[in-house]
Amino acid sequence: MRNVIGFFTASFMVLALNAAGALATETSGIAAFKIAVVDLQKALQSVDSGKKAKASLEKEFNEKKKQLQAEEDSIKKMTEDFKKQSLALSDEAKSRKQNEIQERLMKYRELFGKSQFDIQSRERELTEPIIQKLKGIVEEIGNAKNYTMILEKNENNILFFASKDDLTEEVIKAFNKKHHG
């Protein structure tokens, strides 16, 4: 589905660029149409603030992973113990133990899902302000260098660009200089 959306987005972009180019040529005779690209994902991971956010996220992720692994190990041990003891247990005791294991598994799955949600929320919380600042830098560079349009470089929309029109490194340097990490 994402590729389909990417295709339609790219197709729309090509139509829009053609229309804008035709309009600019009609109105001024010769169009000064400058387009560049920026890889925001690479910039996010490369700026000092992004590196700090990533390190913080990794630390939080590893702590949650340890908690989940401990619970998973505990459930495995519980299951193994149950298998060893099952012949000696009454049907009622077996049923209780199976219910206990099932309950622990359900709680583990809930904890796992909540942990994933928490990490994703935390990632958005840490990266969204950085992305907004990066977009501000992109806008400043675009205005300063008279670009008509700066597109986000990603594999779904941008099939080709001249490397001279990739402003990613310039954006990273400007961000680090302006925001000092």
C-alpha positions in Angstrom: 0.0 0.0 0.0 2.8 2.4 0.9 4.4 1.9 -2.6 1.1 2.7 -4.2 0.8 5.9 -2.1 4.4 6.7 -2.9 3.7 6.2 -6.6 0.7 8.4 -6.6 2.6 11.0 -4.5 5.5 10.9 -7.0 3.1 11.1 -10.0 1.3 14.0 -8.5 4.7 15.7 -7.8 5.8 15.3 -11.4 2.5 16.7 -12.7 2.8 19.7 -10.2 6.4 20.3 -11.2 5.5 20.2 -14.9 2.6 22.6 -14.4 4.8 24.9 -12.3 7.5 24.8 -14.9 5.1 25.6 -17.7 3.5 28.4 -15.7 6.9 29.9 -14.8 8.0 29.7 -18.5 4.8 31.4 -19.7 4.9 34.2 -17.2 8.6 35.1 -17.3 9.9 33.7 -20.6 12.8 31.9 -18.9 12.2 30.0 -15.7 14.6 30.1 -12.8 13.3 26.9 -11.3 15.7 25.5 -8.7 14.9 22.2 -6.9 16.9 20.4 -4.2 16.5 17.5 -1.9 17.1 16.8 1.8 17.3 13.4 3.5 15.5 14.4 6.7 16.0 10.9 8.2 19.7 11.0 7.6 19.9 14.6 9.0 17.9 13.5 12.1 20.3 10.7 12.8 23.4 12.8 12.1 22.8 16.1 14.0 24.1 16.2 17.5 20.6 16.5 19.1 19.4 13.5 17.0 22.4 11.4 18.2 21.6 12.2 21.8 17.9 11.4 21.3 18.9 8.0 19.7 21.2 7.2 22.6 18.5 8.0 25.1 16.0 5.9 23.2 18.4 3.0 23.0 19.0 3.2 26.8 15.2 3.2 27.5 14.7 0.4 24.9 17.4 -1.8 26.5 15.9 -1.3 30.0 12.5 -2.4 28.7 14.0 -5.3 26.8 15.7 -6.5 30.0 12.4 -6.4 31.9 10.6 -8.2 29.1 13.3 -10.8 28.9 13.2 -11.5 32.6 9.4 -12.0 32.5 9.7 -14.2 29.4 12.4 -16.3 31.1 10.2 -16.6 34.2 7.2 -17.8 32.1 9.4 -20.3 30.3 10.7 -21.7 33.6 7.2 -21.8 34.9 6.1 -23.8 31.8 9.0 -26.2 32.1 8.3 -26.8 35.8 4.7 -27.4 35.0 5.6 -30.0 32.4 7.9 -31.8 34.9 5.3 -31.8 37.6 2.2 -32.4 35.5 2.1 -36.2 36.1 2.1 -35.7 39.8 -0.5 -33.0 39.9 -4.3 -33.5 40.2 -6.5 -32.4 37.3 -7.6 -29.4 39.4 -4.0 -28.4 40.2 -3.0 -28.8 36.5 -5.9 -26.6 35.5 -5.0 -24.0 38.1 -1.3 -24.0 37.0 -2.3 -23.8 33.3 -4.6 -20.8 34.0 -1.8 -19.2 36.0 0.6 -19.6 33.0 -2.0 -18.3 30.6 -2.6 -15.3 32.8 1.1 -14.5 33.0 1.4 -14.9 29.2 -1.5 -12.5 28.6 0.0 -9.9 31.0 3.4 -10.4 29.3 1.8 -9.7 25.9 0.1 -6.6 27.2 3.4 -5.4 28.7 5.1 -6.1 25.4 2.6 -4.1 23.5 2.6 -1.3 25.9 6.4 -1.2 25.9 6.4 -0.9 22.1 3.8 1.9 22.2 5.8 3.7 24.9 9.0 3.5 22.9 7.3 4.8 19.8 5.7 7.6 21.7 9.0 8.5 23.3 10.7 8.5 20.0 8.1 10.9 18.6 8.4 13.1 21.7 12.2 13.3 21.3 12.5 13.6 17.5 9.5 15.9 16.6 11.1 19.1 17.9 14.4 18.2 16.1 12.5 17.6 12.9 10.7 20.9 13.2 14.0 22.7 13.7 15.5 20.8 10.7 12.6 22.0 8.6 13.3 25.5 9.7 16.9 25.2 8.6 15.8 23.8 5.3 13.5 26.8 4.8 16.3 29.2 5.7 18.6 27.6 3.2 15.9 27.4 0.6 15.2 31.2 1.0 18.8 32.1 1.1 19.7 30.2 -2.1 16.5 31.0 -4.0 15.2 27.4 -4.3 11.7 27.1 -5.8 11.2 23.8 -4.0 13.1 21.5 -1.7 11.8 17.9 -1.6 12.3 15.3 1.1 14.6 12.7 -0.3 13.4 9.1 0.2 13.3 6.0 -1.9 9.5 6.1 -2.5 9.3 9.6 -4.1 12.7 10.7 -5.5 14.1 8.4 -8.2 16.9 10.7 -9.3 18.6 13.8 -8.3 22.0 15.4 -9.0 24.2 15.1 -6.0 24.9 18.9 -6.2 21.2 19.4 -5.3 21.3 17.3 -2.1 21.4 19.8 0.7 21.5 17.2 3.5 25.0 17.8 4.7 24.6 21.5 4.6 21.4 21.2 6.7 23.2 19.0 9.2 26.1 21.5 9.5 23.8 24.5 9.8 21.6 22.8 12.4 24.6 21.8 14.6 26.0 25.3 14.3 22.7 27.0 15.2 21.5 24.6 17.9 24.8 23.4 19.4 23.6 19.9 19.8 
